[in-house]
Amino acid sequence: MTKFKWRAGFAVAMLMAAHAAFAAGAPVWTVDPAKSKLGFSGSQTGQPFNGNFARFNAAIAFDPAHLDASQIKVTVDVASAATGDPQRDGALPGDDWFNISQFPQATFVSEKILKKPDGTYEADGKLTLRGTTHPLVLPFALDINGTSAHAKGHVSLVRTNFGIGQGQWATGDYVALDVGIDIDIVANRAK
């Protein structure tokens, strides 16, 4: 599939998601990529490292008064992962890690969003990474100020549950199995 066809298909899917969200009654929010970050962290040979995904998008329909009509769908271009270490960054797209030739995207789709007693939220959904899907609960704090929203959250996962790290990398001997995912998202409500 050409990049143009993929981008056109992605744009149509986003418009359809936005239309469905409006029909359901939850306002649509658009991510501000210049102010948003999707990061990850881990450790290699006992040394911590941080990275981020430079390219991702989210279709967000959210109304704190109508969480039953709210939904989040995040699509991540896993080839955009970068940690600042040339050797690690060169390995991440390969077959042992993300295998981007077969699985260029990761997705998270919420199935329900709950408000916790402390005022934070949980998006209960499914994460698909490297062709494997598992349930994931993403806790996040949210601040809505007029038509702008700022969400921050952290979740941990075990990379080998998704087949990330094959062969000699399938154990935690060199690269820890636990990976942290951090979201810091600024979004604006559609008019």
Z-matrix of the N, CA and C atoms (Angstrom, degrees):
N
C 1 1.449
C 2 1.532 1 108.04
N 3 1.312 2 116.16 1 133.21
C 4 1.455 3 118.66 2 -179.50
C 5 1.514 4 110.18 3 -73.30
N 6 1.344 5 114.99 4 159.93
C 7 1.469 6 119.77 5 178.93
C 8 1.525 7 110.37 6 -59.73
N 9 1.346 8 116.48 7 -38.88
C 10 1.456 9 119.47 8 -179.22
C 11 1.523 10 110.99 9 -62.15
N 12 1.342 11 116.12 10 -46.33
C 13 1.468 12 119.20 11 -179.64
C 14 1.521 13 110.44 12 -63.47
N 15 1.346 14 116.54 13 -40.65
C 16 1.467 15 119.72 14 179.82
C 17 1.525 16 109.63 15 -63.43
N 18 1.340 17 117.06 16 -45.77
C 19 1.462 18 120.37 17 -179.46
C 20 1.521 19 111.20 18 -64.84
N 21 1.332 20 116.75 19 -40.39
C 22 1.460 21 119.84 20 178.56
C 23 1.523 22 110.24 21 -64.07
N 24 1.335 23 116.55 22 -42.60
C 25 1.465 24 120.54 23 178.15
C 26 1.513 25 111.21 24 -64.04
N 27 1.326 26 117.09 25 -40.00
C 28 1.459 27 121.67 26 179.02
C 29 1.526 28 109.84 27 -63.96
N 30 1.343 29 116.83 28 -43.40
C 31 1.464 30 120.60 29 180.00
C 32 1.532 31 110.64 30 -62.91
N 33 1.326 32 117.19 31 -42.82
C 34 1.472 33 120.66 32 178.12
C 35 1.524 34 110.46 33 -62.19
N 36 1.342 35 117.34 34 -43.10
C 37 1.466 36 121.04 35 178.90
C 38 1.512 37 110.98 36 -61.70
N 39 1.332 38 117.67 37 -40.71
C 40 1.466 39 121.17 38 178.92
C 41 1.538 40 110.93 39 -64.93
N 42 1.318 41 115.99 40 -42.19
C 43 1.465 42 119.24 41 178.41
C 44 1.521 43 111.34 42 -64.14
N 45 1.337 44 116.38 43 -40.11
C 46 1.464 45 119.86 44 178.25
C 47 1.527 46 110.54 45 -64.74
N 48 1.333 47 116.74 46 -40.57
C 49 1.465 48 120.53 47 178.58
C 50 1.523 49 110.17 48 -64.50
N 51 1.327 50 116.20 49 -41.62
C 52 1.464 51 119.81 50 179.07
C 53 1.524 52 110.65 51 -63.96
N 54 1.331 53 117.13 52 -42.40
C 55 1.458 54 120.74 53 178.71
C 56 1.528 55 111.13 54 -62.23
N 57 1.326 56 116.41 55 -43.74
C 58 1.463 57 120.40 56 178.96
C 59 1.521 58 110.63 57 -62.43
N 60 1.325 59 116.83 58 -39.03
C 61 1.466 60 120.33 59 179.82
C 62 1.524 61 110.71 60 -65.48
N 63 1.348 62 117.31 61 -43.99
C 64 1.462 63 119.58 62 177.73
C 65 1.519 64 110.70 63 -61.10
N 66 1.350 65 115.54 64 -41.23
C 67 1.457 66 119.74 65 179.64
C 68 1.521 67 110.81 66 -62.63
N 69 1.327 68 117.07 67 -33.17
C 70 1.460 69 121.18 68 -178.94
C 71 1.522 70 111.79 69 -80.15
N 72 1.330 71 117.94 70 -12.52
C 73 1.448 72 120.59 71 176.47
C 74 1.510 73 116.15 72 97.49
N 75 1.327 74 118.84 73 -1.09
C 76 1.461 75 120.61 74 177.81
C 77 1.517 76 109.37 75 -96.04
N 78 1.336 77 117.58 76 134.17
C 79 1.464 78 119.49 77 179.25
C 80 1.526 79 111.66 78 -62.55
N 81 1.322 80 115.73 79 148.97
C 82 1.463 81 122.49 80 178.02
C 83 1.521 82 108.28 81 -93.30
N 84 1.342 83 114.96 82 137.31
C 85 1.459 84 122.41 83 179.68
C 86 1.519 85 108.52 84 -118.24
N 87 1.332 86 116.75 85 138.58
C 88 1.455 87 122.55 86 -179.62
C 89 1.525 88 109.20 87 -110.15
N 90 1.321 89 116.41 88 126.90
C 91 1.462 90 121.77 89 -179.54
C 92 1.523 91 110.50 90 -67.60
N 93 1.322 92 115.84 91 135.53
C 94 1.465 93 122.55 92 172.69
C 95 1.530 94 107.20 93 -92.56
N 96 1.348 95 118.15 94 100.93
C 97 1.464 96 120.06 95 -173.71
C 98 1.527 97 113.52 96 -63.86
N 99 1.322 98 117.83 97 -28.34
C 100 1.465 99 120.53 98 -179.16
C 101 1.527 100 111.87 99 -70.26
N 102 1.324 101 117.34 100 -22.66
C 103 1.467 102 121.28 101 -177.20
C 104 1.520 103 112.70 102 -111.50
N 105 1.328 104 117.40 103 5.02
C 106 1.461 105 121.02 104 -173.43
C 107 1.524 106 111.17 105 -116.55
N 108 1.324 107 115.29 106 152.90
C 109 1.469 108 120.34 107 -179.33
C 110 1.521 109 109.46 108 -144.77
N 111 1.319 110 114.84 109 137.72
C 112 1.461 111 122.63 110 172.28
C 113 1.522 112 106.29 111 -119.86
N 114 1.335 113 115.66 112 107.15
C 115 1.453 114 120.15 113 -173.44
C 116 1.517 115 112.94 114 -113.08
N 117 1.336 116 114.84 115 168.43
C 118 1.461 117 120.71 116 174.93
C 119 1.522 118 107.85 117 -145.02
N 120 1.322 119 115.54 118 159.03
C 121 1.457 120 120.13 119 -179.23
C 122 1.526 121 109.31 120 -146.52
N 123 1.307 122 115.18 121 155.02
C 124 1.456 123 121.48 122 178.28
C 125 1.504 124 109.14 123 -166.36
N 126 1.325 125 116.39 124 -164.01
C 127 1.458 126 119.66 125 174.06
C 128 1.522 127 109.31 126 -143.03
N 129 1.331 128 114.94 127 144.94
C 130 1.449 129 122.58 128 179.50
C 131 1.523 130 107.55 129 -128.70
N 132 1.317 131 116.44 130 126.23
C 133 1.474 132 123.41 131 -174.16
C 134 1.527 133 111.06 132 47.20
N 135 1.333 134 115.39 133 41.43
C 136 1.457 135 121.60 134 176.33
C 137 1.510 136 115.54 135 81.02
N 138 1.319 137 117.73 136 -3.75
C 139 1.469 138 121.42 137 -179.63
C 140 1.529 139 110.06 138 -101.61
N 141 1.336 140 117.65 139 125.28
C 142 1.467 141 119.51 140 -179.78
C 143 1.527 142 111.42 141 -68.45
N 144 1.324 143 115.30 142 149.30
C 145 1.463 144 120.80 143 172.99
C 146 1.523 145 108.87 144 -140.86
N 147 1.325 146 114.93 145 156.87
C 148 1.463 147 122.80 146 176.97
C 149 1.515 148 108.88 147 -126.91
N 150 1.314 149 115.58 148 151.81
C 151 1.451 150 120.62 149 176.37
C 152 1.513 151 110.06 150 -150.89
N 153 1.317 152 115.47 151 179.61
C 154 1.462 153 119.40 152 175.69
C 155 1.524 154 109.86 153 -151.03
N 156 1.320 155 113.66 154 163.40
C 157 1.456 156 121.86 155 173.80
C 158 1.519 157 106.55 156 -101.54
N 159 1.324 158 117.11 157 117.79
C 160 1.461 159 121.18 158 -176.26
C 161 1.525 160 112.37 159 -74.65
N 162 1.337 161 117.13 160 -24.78
C 163 1.468 162 119.87 161 -177.45
C 164 1.530 163 110.67 162 -125.28
N 165 1.315 164 114.66 163 117.59
C 166 1.463 165 121.93 164 175.40
C 167 1.521 166 107.63 165 -157.90
N 168 1.309 167 115.70 166 161.95
C 169 1.455 168 120.46 167 176.15
C 170 1.515 169 108.62 168 -146.32
N 171 1.308 170 115.48 169 163.24
C 172 1.455 171 120.17 170 179.76
C 173 1.510 172 110.11 171 -142.70
N 174 1.320 173 115.38 172 136.93
C 175 1.457 174 122.24 173 169.62
C 176 1.532 175 105.26 174 -99.77
N 177 1.324 176 115.33 175 112.27
C 178 1.461 177 120.37 176 -174.10
C 179 1.519 178 109.76 177 -120.87
N 180 1.314 179 115.51 178 124.27
C 181 1.464 180 122.59 179 169.49
C 182 1.526 181 104.71 180 -120.95
N 183 1.324 182 117.03 181 116.03
C 184 1.460 183 118.91 182 -172.62
C 185 1.517 184 111.32 183 -146.17
N 186 1.331 185 113.98 184 130.85
C 187 1.465 186 121.84 185 174.15
C 188 1.521 187 106.09 186 -141.45
N 189 1.359 188 117.92 187 113.15
C 190 1.463 189 119.12 188 -177.63
C 191 1.528 190 113.20 189 -61.17
N 192 1.323 191 116.77 190 -21.41
C 193 1.468 192 120.09 191 178.36
C 194 1.520 193 112.16 192 -86.87
N 195 1.329 194 117.50 193 -12.27
C 196 1.474 195 122.52 194 -178.86
C 197 1.526 196 109.18 195 -138.83
N 198 1.315 197 115.72 196 67.43
C 199 1.464 198 119.75 197 -178.36
C 200 1.526 199 112.05 198 -65.40
N 201 1.329 200 117.43 199 -24.27
C 202 1.464 201 120.29 200 178.16
C 203 1.529 202 111.56 201 -66.16
N 204 1.332 203 117.22 202 -22.50
C 205 1.465 204 121.39 203 178.79
C 206 1.529 205 111.99 204 -99.30
N 207 1.323 206 116.91 205 4.20
C 208 1.461 207 121.53 206 -175.98
C 209 1.523 208 111.17 207 -95.66
N 210 1.328 209 115.91 208 147.31
C 211 1.468 210 121.10 209 177.79
C 212 1.521 211 109.95 210 -155.57
N 213 1.323 212 114.55 211 149.28
C 214 1.463 213 122.15 212 177.38
C 215 1.521 214 107.90 213 -128.28
N 216 1.327 215 116.01 214 131.72
C 217 1.462 216 120.81 215 172.48
C 218 1.520 217 107.59 216 -132.08
N 219 1.323 218 115.62 217 118.64
C 220 1.457 219 121.92 218 -179.15
C 221 1.522 220 108.85 219 -111.09
N 222 1.326 221 115.86 220 133.70
C 223 1.457 222 122.38 221 176.70
C 224 1.527 223 107.92 222 -121.09
N 225 1.332 224 115.98 223 126.40
C 226 1.463 225 121.65 224 -174.73
C 227 1.523 226 109.88 225 -118.27
N 228 1.322 227 115.88 226 131.04
C 229 1.467 228 121.70 227 171.80
C 230 1.525 229 106.28 228 -83.73
N 231 1.339 230 117.32 229 100.06
C 232 1.457 231 120.08 230 -173.72
C 233 1.532 232 112.93 231 -67.94
N 234 1.343 233 117.78 232 -18.89
C 235 1.460 234 120.09 233 176.06
C 236 1.519 235 111.69 234 -67.03
N 237 1.325 236 117.91 235 -14.67
C 238 1.467 237 121.52 236 -178.34
C 239 1.525 238 112.57 237 -88.62
N 240 1.348 239 117.44 238 7.25
C 241 1.471 240 120.91 239 178.71
C 242 1.517 241 110.09 240 -66.47
N 243 1.331 242 116.30 241 133.96
C 244 1.463 243 121.25 242 178.78
C 245 1.515 244 109.79 243 -147.06
N 246 1.334 245 115.74 244 138.64
C 247 1.460 246 121.61 245 178.63
C 248 1.525 247 112.44 246 -119.47
N 249 1.321 248 117.21 247 -8.53
C 250 1.455 249 120.85 248 -177.37
C 251 1.518 250 113.58 249 89.53
N 252 1.335 251 117.92 250 -2.68
C 253 1.463 252 121.80 251 177.20
C 254 1.531 253 107.12 252 -106.29
N 255 1.338 254 119.07 253 114.46
C 256 1.467 255 121.11 254 -174.37
C 257 1.526 256 114.26 255 -57.28
N 258 1.325 257 117.73 256 -39.48
C 259 1.471 258 119.91 257 -179.05
C 260 1.525 259 110.60 258 -67.16
N 261 1.331 260 116.92 259 -46.94
C 262 1.461 261 120.74 260 -179.99
C 263 1.527 262 110.47 261 -64.89
N 264 1.341 263 115.97 262 -44.48
C 265 1.466 264 119.62 263 -178.29
C 266 1.525 265 111.77 264 -66.02
N 267 1.321 266 117.23 265 -30.25
C 268 1.458 267 120.33 266 176.29
C 269 1.517 268 112.27 267 -72.01
N 270 1.333 269 117.24 268 -28.58
C 271 1.467 270 121.25 269 -178.58
C 272 1.531 271 112.69 270 -83.46
N 273 1.322 272 118.10 271 -32.50
C 274 1.472 273 121.15 272 -173.26
C 275 1.533 274 114.37 273 -54.05
N 276 1.343 275 120.33 274 -41.52
C 277 1.472 276 118.94 275 -179.62
C 278 1.527 277 114.14 276 -70.92
N 279 1.336 278 118.23 277 -15.53
C 280 1.456 279 122.77 278 -171.56
C 281 1.518 280 114.86 279 -71.38
N 282 1.331 281 114.10 280 174.75
C 283 1.466 282 122.09 281 -175.34
C 284 1.524 283 113.44 282 -59.68
N 285 1.333 284 117.86 283 -33.04
C 286 1.462 285 120.23 284 -178.76
C 287 1.520 286 113.33 285 -72.28
N 288 1.327 287 116.47 286 -22.13
C 289 1.468 288 119.96 287 -174.83
C 290 1.524 289 110.77 288 -113.46
N 291 1.324 290 119.01 289 -103.15
C 292 1.469 291 120.18 290 -176.36
C 293 1.521 292 113.37 291 -78.71
N 294 1.329 293 118.00 292 -23.49
C 295 1.465 294 122.14 293 -178.72
C 296 1.529 295 110.16 294 50.84
N 297 1.337 296 115.23 295 59.05
C 298 1.464 297 119.78 296 -172.48
C 299 1.522 298 113.91 297 -65.36
N 300 1.332 299 118.13 298 -20.48
C 301 1.465 300 119.05 299 178.00
C 302 1.526 301 110.70 300 -66.19
N 303 1.328 302 117.67 301 -30.54
C 304 1.462 303 121.98 302 178.48
C 305 1.528 304 112.44 303 -98.84
N 306 1.335 305 116.74 304 -32.23
C 307 1.472 306 121.14 305 -172.70
C 308 1.530 307 109.83 306 -134.29
N 309 1.326 308 117.47 307 75.28
C 310 1.465 309 120.29 308 -174.19
C 311 1.529 310 114.86 309 -72.34
N 312 1.329 311 117.20 310 -14.77
C 313 1.461 312 119.67 311 -176.12
C 314 1.520 313 111.69 312 -129.24
N 315 1.317 314 114.16 313 151.76
C 316 1.457 315 122.09 314 166.32
C 317 1.520 316 106.55 315 -116.95
N 318 1.334 317 116.71 316 148.54
C 319 1.466 318 119.62 317 178.87
C 320 1.524 319 110.07 318 -135.76
N 321 1.320 320 114.40 319 146.87
C 322 1.455 321 121.67 320 169.28
C 323 1.517 322 106.76 321 -125.34
N 324 1.330 323 116.56 322 127.40
C 325 1.463 324 121.61 323 178.50
C 326 1.521 325 108.22 324 -126.29
N 327 1.319 326 115.82 325 121.47
C 328 1.462 327 118.96 326 178.94
C 329 1.525 328 110.33 327 -76.23
N 330 1.322 329 115.45 328 145.67
C 331 1.465 330 121.44 329 174.87
C 332 1.521 331 110.69 330 -106.86
N 333 1.330 332 116.43 331 -27.61
C 334 1.461 333 121.27 332 172.12
C 335 1.511 334 108.27 333 -157.75
N 336 1.326 335 115.05 334 152.86
C 337 1.462 336 121.89 335 178.28
C 338 1.521 337 106.97 336 -124.30
N 339 1.326 338 115.15 337 129.76
C 340 1.465 339 121.00 338 -176.63
C 341 1.512 340 110.17 339 -120.07
N 342 1.332 341 116.12 340 147.43
C 343 1.465 342 121.00 341 172.75
C 344 1.513 343 108.09 342 -99.11
N 345 1.334 344 115.89 343 130.75
C 346 1.458 345 122.36 344 -179.32
C 347 1.532 346 110.10 345 -87.76
N 348 1.345 347 117.63 346 159.49
C 349 1.463 348 120.52 347 179.57
C 350 1.533 349 113.74 348 -57.32
N 351 1.345 350 117.50 349 -27.82
C 352 1.469 351 119.51 350 -179.50
C 353 1.534 352 112.98 351 -83.80
N 354 1.348 353 117.72 352 4.22
C 355 1.461 354 121.59 353 177.11
C 356 1.517 355 114.04 354 93.03
N 357 1.339 356 117.87 355 -6.81
C 358 1.461 357 120.09 356 175.38
C 359 1.528 358 109.15 357 -85.26
N 360 1.315 359 115.48 358 177.53
C 361 1.463 360 121.20 359 -176.37
C 362 1.523 361 110.68 360 -126.29
N 363 1.321 362 115.33 361 163.34
C 364 1.455 363 122.99 362 171.00
C 365 1.522 364 108.83 363 -133.32
N 366 1.324 365 115.09 364 127.33
C 367 1.462 366 120.36 365 172.47
C 368 1.522 367 106.88 366 -99.41
N 369 1.308 368 115.98 367 112.22
C 370 1.461 369 123.10 368 -178.03
C 371 1.523 370 106.91 369 -97.74
N 372 1.331 371 116.63 370 114.98
C 373 1.456 372 118.61 371 -176.24
C 374 1.499 373 112.77 372 -157.32
N 375 1.335 374 115.17 373 -151.02
C 376 1.463 375 121.03 374 -177.44
C 377 1.518 376 109.25 375 -131.49
N 378 1.347 377 114.17 376 134.90
C 379 1.458 378 121.98 377 175.73
C 380 1.523 379 108.20 378 -106.37
N 381 1.330 380 115.35 379 129.38
C 382 1.461 381 121.12 380 174.82
C 383 1.517 382 107.69 381 -114.00
N 384 1.327 383 115.13 382 122.73
C 385 1.455 384 121.93 383 -177.36
C 386 1.524 385 107.74 384 -143.89
N 387 1.313 386 115.86 385 128.91
C 388 1.473 387 122.01 386 -178.29
C 389 1.534 388 111.15 387 54.43
N 390 1.331 389 116.42 388 38.04
C 391 1.455 390 122.23 389 175.72
C 392 1.515 391 115.16 390 77.68
N 393 1.332 392 117.63 391 5.42
C 394 1.461 393 122.18 392 -179.97
C 395 1.512 394 109.25 393 -115.02
N 396 1.330 395 116.32 394 135.46
C 397 1.465 396 121.55 395 -177.91
C 398 1.519 397 109.92 396 -116.28
N 399 1.339 398 115.03 397 132.41
C 400 1.467 399 121.82 398 176.13
C 401 1.519 400 109.12 399 -138.30
N 402 1.343 401 117.12 400 152.53
C 403 1.468 402 119.89 401 173.83
C 404 1.529 403 110.01 402 -63.39
N 405 1.322 404 115.45 403 146.95
C 406 1.465 405 121.11 404 177.66
C 407 1.519 406 108.59 405 -147.92
N 408 1.315 407 116.29 406 133.52
C 409 1.467 408 121.98 407 174.46
C 410 1.523 409 106.82 408 -107.40
N 411 1.337 410 115.96 409 119.04
C 412 1.453 411 122.29 410 -179.30
C 413 1.526 412 109.54 411 -105.57
N 414 1.337 413 117.91 412 106.83
C 415 1.466 414 119.67 413 175.79
C 416 1.530 415 109.72 414 -80.61
N 417 1.331 416 116.62 415 142.92
C 418 1.464 417 119.09 416 178.00
C 419 1.522 418 111.12 417 -153.41
N 420 1.318 419 114.11 418 150.00
C 421 1.463 420 122.23 419 172.74
C 422 1.521 421 106.51 420 -97.59
N 423 1.315 422 116.26 421 145.53
C 424 1.461 423 120.60 422 -175.17
C 425 1.515 424 110.40 423 -135.83
N 426 1.322 425 115.59 424 133.35
C 427 1.459 426 122.02 425 175.10
C 428 1.525 427 107.23 426 -124.42
N 429 1.324 428 116.50 427 116.24
C 430 1.466 429 121.26 428 177.39
C 431 1.520 430 107.86 429 -107.14
N 432 1.335 431 114.55 430 124.87
C 433 1.458 432 121.15 431 179.60
C 434 1.524 433 107.60 432 -127.27
N 435 1.321 434 116.35 433 95.56
C 436 1.463 435 120.80 434 -176.42
C 437 1.511 436 111.05 435 66.36
N 438 1.336 437 115.79 436 -117.80
C 439 1.465 438 119.91 437 -178.71
C 440 1.531 439 112.28 438 -100.14
N 441 1.338 440 116.74 439 12.99
C 442 1.457 441 120.80 440 178.32
C 443 1.526 442 110.12 441 -118.22
N 444 1.318 443 116.86 442 141.71
C 445 1.465 444 121.74 443 179.29
C 446 1.520 445 109.37 444 -131.77
N 447 1.327 446 115.12 445 144.46
C 448 1.465 447 121.18 446 178.39
C 449 1.524 448 107.82 447 -129.83
N 450 1.335 449 116.14 448 119.06
C 451 1.469 450 121.70 449 -179.33
C 452 1.526 451 109.07 450 -117.37
N 453 1.339 452 115.16 451 136.35
C 454 1.463 453 120.89 452 175.74
C 455 1.515 454 107.96 453 -132.60
N 456 1.342 455 116.03 454 135.98
C 457 1.450 456 119.42 455 179.93
C 458 1.516 457 112.35 456 -157.11
N 459 1.310 458 114.82 457 164.00
C 460 1.464 459 121.42 458 179.48
C 461 1.526 460 108.65 459 -143.54
N 462 1.325 461 115.52 460 139.37
C 463 1.455 462 120.96 461 175.00
C 464 1.525 463 107.81 462 -145.18
N 465 1.326 464 116.19 463 148.27
C 466 1.455 465 121.39 464 176.59
C 467 1.520 466 109.72 465 -109.20
N 468 1.316 467 115.98 466 147.92
C 469 1.458 468 120.73 467 175.10
C 470 1.521 469 108.95 468 -143.46
N 471 1.313 470 114.95 469 163.95
C 472 1.464 471 121.57 470 177.06
C 473 1.528 472 107.10 471 -99.65
N 474 1.324 473 115.97 472 115.81
C 475 1.468 474 120.69 473 -171.64
C 476 1.523 475 113.28 474 -60.46
N 477 1.344 476 117.33 475 -35.21
C 478 1.460 477 119.48 476 -177.34
C 479 1.524 478 112.77 477 -71.14
N 480 1.325 479 118.27 478 -16.94
C 481 1.474 480 120.35 479 173.13
C 482 1.523 481 111.10 480 -62.50
N 483 1.340 482 116.12 481 -23.08
C 484 1.458 483 121.70 482 179.68
C 485 1.534 484 111.89 483 -108.24
N 486 1.330 485 117.20 484 10.48
C 487 1.460 486 120.70 485 -179.88
C 488 1.513 487 114.03 486 74.87
N 489 1.322 488 117.19 487 16.16
C 490 1.459 489 120.74 488 179.10
C 491 1.525 490 108.33 489 -83.47
N 492 1.333 491 115.82 490 112.64
C 493 1.451 492 121.57 491 -175.74
C 494 1.517 493 109.90 492 101.55
N 495 1.311 494 115.91 493 92.93
C 496 1.465 495 122.29 494 -179.09
C 497 1.525 496 109.67 495 -104.98
N 498 1.334 497 116.04 496 166.53
C 499 1.460 498 120.95 497 175.88
C 500 1.520 499 111.55 498 60.84
N 501 1.330 500 116.42 499 -128.07
C 502 1.462 501 120.90 500 -178.34
C 503 1.526 502 112.71 501 -64.60
N 504 1.333 503 117.23 502 -14.66
C 505 1.471 504 121.69 503 -178.14
C 506 1.523 505 112.24 504 -93.95
N 507 1.328 506 117.60 505 3.18
C 508 1.473 507 121.29 506 -176.02
C 509 1.526 508 112.72 507 -78.30
N 510 1.316 509 117.49 508 -5.18
C 511 1.468 510 121.11 509 175.05
C 512 1.519 511 107.91 510 -113.71
N 513 1.318 512 115.79 511 173.66
C 514 1.453 513 120.46 512 178.17
C 515 1.514 514 113.45 513 -91.37
N 516 1.335 515 117.86 514 15.67
C 517 1.460 516 120.85 515 -176.90
C 518 1.529 517 112.85 516 -61.35
N 519 1.332 518 116.83 517 -41.39
C 520 1.464 519 120.62 518 -178.21
C 521 1.523 520 112.41 519 -107.84
N 522 1.327 521 115.42 520 -43.73
C 523 1.462 522 120.81 521 -179.73
C 524 1.526 523 107.56 522 -120.60
N 525 1.320 524 116.84 523 124.23
C 526 1.465 525 121.59 524 -177.11
C 527 1.526 526 110.95 525 -56.83
N 528 1.323 527 115.49 526 147.08
C 529 1.465 528 120.32 527 179.47
C 530 1.520 529 111.87 528 -74.46
N 531 1.333 530 117.39 529 -32.91
C 532 1.464 531 120.59 530 -179.05
C 533 1.528 532 110.40 531 -77.93
N 534 1.324 533 114.98 532 132.35
C 535 1.457 534 122.39 533 178.21
C 536 1.518 535 107.53 534 -127.42
N 537 1.317 536 116.29 535 135.65
C 538 1.461 537 120.87 536 175.68
C 539 1.517 538 110.32 537 -97.26
N 540 1.323 539 115.89 538 140.18
C 541 1.466 540 121.88 539 174.96
C 542 1.522 541 106.90 540 -117.18
N 543 1.329 542 116.42 541 128.37
C 544 1.465 543 121.66 542 -179.36
C 545 1.518 544 109.99 543 -122.12
N 546 1.323 545 114.95 544 130.95
C 547 1.463 546 119.88 545 175.11
C 548 1.522 547 108.90 546 -112.06
N 549 1.307 548 115.82 547 140.62
C 550 1.460 549 123.20 548 174.14
C 551 1.522 550 104.97 549 -143.96
N 552 1.316 551 115.06 550 91.31
C 553 1.468 552 121.39 551 -167.07
C 554 1.520 553 110.74 552 -116.51
N 555 1.329 554 115.16 553 130.40
C 556 1.464 555 121.70 554 171.06
C 557 1.524 556 106.19 555 -111.65
N 558 1.328 557 115.86 556 130.15
C 559 1.470 558 121.21 557 -179.02
C 560 1.521 559 109.36 558 -136.83
N 561 1.318 560 115.15 559 152.77
C 562 1.461 561 122.21 560 179.59
C 563 1.523 562 109.98 561 -117.87
N 564 1.324 563 115.33 562 137.86
C 565 1.456 564 119.70 563 -179.25
C 566 1.510 565 110.15 564 -73.31
N 567 1.330 566 115.93 565 133.67
C 568 1.461 567 121.27 566 177.79
C 569 1.518 568 109.61 567 -64.94
N 570 1.303 569 115.23 568 145.80
C 571 1.472 570 119.85 569 -177.80
C 572 1.503 571 110.54 570 -85.51
